[in-house]
Amino acid sequence: MELGTFASSTGIIDGLADFADLRTLSSGQFYYTQANVPLNETAMNTQIGSYNLFMNINFGTRTIGGGDSRAEINIPDFSLSGTALFATPQSFAGGSGPASFVFIEPIPSLFCSQGCQAQLTAQTLNQAGVVAQSLSHSLNVTDGGFPIATGSGITDGRAAGTAPAPQ
């Protein structure tokens, strides 16, 4: 998907949202989700697993993350199956420039000798004149700082409400 620079009648420019764009909305609670995002082994760039992403955004409290926001990670060859919970929301009440958020959380796993971590970078995207209509995301999985896998995607819009609880 290529991001253009469409300017709607509302003045919202398509592409990466900035913090000021996010603050144009004063209410509404939504979540982004994408299933089966490929995870590639970092050194060989071959698919070794996948993840499911769930991310809340609340324009009333001006936060992203929190609640049941998470990445459900599955890397069978490494016996790594776990959930990184992004329970601490990040604020967009302040800030300027592109709205980019970084979450770093542990992943419970039998494989990781030094402790697996997930680093999720999330950027909201304006589309067709709608503020934060979708979410660009990239996930890096490490063991004690050593890269294991990476993946990325763009959600297909957003849904009203909050991310469903893990099953």
C-alpha positions in Angstrom: 0.0 0.0 0.0 1.4 3.4 -1.0 0.6 6.4 1.2 -0.2 9.5 -0.8 -0.8 13.1 0.2 -4.5 13.4 -0.4 -6.0 16.5 1.3 -9.6 16.1 2.2 -12.2 18.8 2.6 -11.5 18.6 6.3 -7.9 19.6 5.7 -6.5 16.2 7.0 -3.6 15.1 4.8 -3.2 11.4 4.1 -0.1 9.7 5.4 1.6 9.6 8.8 -0.6 11.4 11.3 1.1 13.9 13.6 0.3 14.6 17.2 -1.8 17.7 16.3 -3.9 15.6 13.9 -4.7 13.2 16.8 -5.8 16.0 19.0 -8.4 17.2 16.5 -10.7 14.4 17.8 -12.0 14.9 21.3 -13.9 11.6 21.8 -14.1 8.1 20.5 -12.5 4.8 21.4 -11.3 2.4 18.8 -8.9 -0.5 18.3 -6.7 -1.7 15.5 -6.2 -5.3 14.7 -4.2 -7.4 12.2 -3.9 -11.2 12.2 -1.1 -13.5 11.0 1.5 -10.8 10.4 4.6 -12.6 9.1 7.7 -12.7 11.4 11.0 -13.2 9.6 14.1 -14.6 11.1 16.4 -11.5 11.4 19.7 -12.9 9.9 18.2 -15.0 7.0 15.0 -13.0 6.3 12.9 -16.2 6.1 9.5 -16.5 7.7 9.6 -18.4 11.0 6.4 -17.3 12.6 3.7 -14.7 12.9 1.9 -12.3 15.3 -1.5 -10.9 15.9 -1.8 -7.3 16.8 -4.4 -5.5 18.9 -4.0 -1.8 19.8 -6.4 0.5 21.5 -6.7 4.2 20.9 -8.8 6.6 22.9 -9.3 10.1 21.6 -11.2 11.2 24.8 -8.3 10.4 27.1 -5.7 11.0 24.3 -4.0 7.7 24.8 -2.8 4.7 22.7 -2.2 1.3 24.1 -3.4 0.1 27.5 -6.2 -2.4 28.3 -5.9 -5.5 26.2 -3.5 -4.0 23.6 -1.0 -6.7 22.7 1.0 -8.7 20.3 0.3 -12.5 20.3 3.6 -14.0 19.0 4.1 -17.5 17.7 7.5 -18.7 16.5 7.2 -22.6 16.5 10.9 -23.4 15.6 12.0 -21.5 18.7 9.3 -22.8 21.0 8.3 -19.2 21.4 4.7 -18.6 21.9 3.6 -15.8 24.1 1.9 -12.5 24.4 3.5 -9.1 24.9 0.9 -7.0 26.7 1.1 -3.3 26.0 -0.8 -2.4 29.2 0.7 1.0 29.9 -1.0 3.5 27.6 1.0 6.3 26.0 -0.3 9.9 25.8 -0.7 12.1 22.8 -2.0 15.0 24.8 1.3 16.8 24.0 4.0 16.4 21.5 4.6 17.6 18.0 5.6 16.0 14.7 4.8 12.5 13.5 2.8 10.5 16.0 5.1 7.5 16.7 4.9 5.3 19.8 7.3 2.6 21.0 6.3 -0.1 23.4 8.9 -2.5 24.9 7.6 -5.5 26.9 8.8 -9.0 27.9 7.4 -12.1 26.3 7.1 -15.2 28.4 8.9 -18.1 26.6 10.7 -21.4 27.4 13.2 -20.7 24.6 14.7 -17.4 25.7 17.8 -17.8 27.8 18.2 -14.1 28.5 14.6 -13.0 28.4 12.6 -12.4 25.2 11.4 -8.9 24.6 9.0 -7.4 22.0 9.6 -3.9 20.7 6.5 -2.5 18.9 6.7 0.7 17.0 3.2 2.0 16.1 2.4 5.0 13.8 -1.1 6.2 13.2 -2.0 6.9 9.5 -4.6 9.3 8.1 -6.5 7.9 5.2 -9.2 9.4 2.9 -9.3 12.4 5.2 -9.9 10.4 8.4 -7.6 11.0 11.3 -5.7 7.8 12.5 -7.8 5.6 10.2 -5.2 2.8 10.3 -2.0 1.9 12.1 1.4 1.1 10.7 3.3 -1.3 13.0 6.6 -3.1 13.2 7.6 -5.7 15.8 11.1 -6.7 16.8 11.6 -9.8 18.9 14.9 -10.2 20.8 16.6 -12.5 23.4 18.8 -10.5 25.7 19.2 -7.9 22.9 20.1 -10.5 20.3 17.6 -10.2 17.3 15.4 -13.2 16.7 12.6 -12.0 14.3 11.0 -8.9 12.8 7.7 -8.2 11.1 5.5 -5.3 10.1 2.2 -4.4 8.6 -0.6 -1.9 8.2 -4.0 -2.5 9.7 -7.1 -2.3 7.5 -8.9 0.5 9.3 -10.0 0.5 12.9 -13.0 -0.8 14.8 -15.2 0.9 17.4 -14.7 -0.1 21.1 -11.7 -1.7 22.8 -9.5 -4.7 21.8 -11.1 -8.0 22.8 -9.6 -9.9 25.8 -7.0 -12.6 25.0 -8.5 -16.0 24.5 
